């Protein structure tokens, strides 16, 4: 029987730096903070929330 990589090998949990960045962005945007996500999910959410805050900074009417 062939076994593949485990979930932990494929999906590492986010690190402390990602959590700190995400917590700050969630606070700034009002998005709920979730500390139990993979590093890839954290990176995607950081990019999304960073874009939101950049748009907000560029257009002060929002």
Secondary structure, 3 states (H helix, E strand, C coil): CCCCCCHHHHCCECCHHHHHHHHHHHHHHCCCCCCCCEHHHHHHHHHHHHHHHHHHHHCCCC
